[in-house]
């Protein structure tokens, strides 16, 4: 709604403007659950923040606890400067890695498919799996029970509203210490987290690689958006 209001505001001043959907894919152009433009990277270029260890966009005010959208326009607007320094400590912190229930956080990267197993628990793939159960039901009675179950209602509701179908896992958002809001609302609750021995070992290996000044592919690819204006 904010993007739409902004587009109207721009158009009222004689320019063209189109709000860009942040969570909609044109299947004729791309394959996968991502939109036509990476708004995280655009937000970094616009000076809103920098990318974190899991490549979420962090802001000084709210850390990763933000949604971003965009408006395309032919109006000439002077851009803000990029953030002057990176906001994420990376493996030196690693809280997002430790708390991730899907173990999807990489060394400056994210396994999106693995992340989706927790972030989209009632997404399209869950619906397909459920429909497979319906089709494979051995009796008519069993099939009817599946079609009238609360689980199917929950799937329908999630896909209709987005709740549970898009971004349903808040774990890395809650524990990230970046952002002025963290100390006010989250620090006390998430002061201590235990990721388990496997994740602790994974994080220790990342830290050792950095001490050894090894080349880290994820960092090299995204350095421009991780380091802010210093890159």
Secondary structure, DSSP 4 states (H G I P E B T S, - for coil): -HHHHHHHHHHTTT--EEEEPSS---TTT--SS--SS-HHHHHHHTTS-EE-TTS-EEBTTTBT-----EEEESS--PPPPPPSS----GGGT-HHHHH-TT--EETTEE-HHHHHHHHTTTSHHHHHHHHHHHHT-SSHHHHHHHHTSHHHHHHHHHHHH-TTTSS---HHHHH---SHHHHHHTTTTTS-----HHHHHHHHHHHHHHHTT---HHHHHHHHHHSGGG-
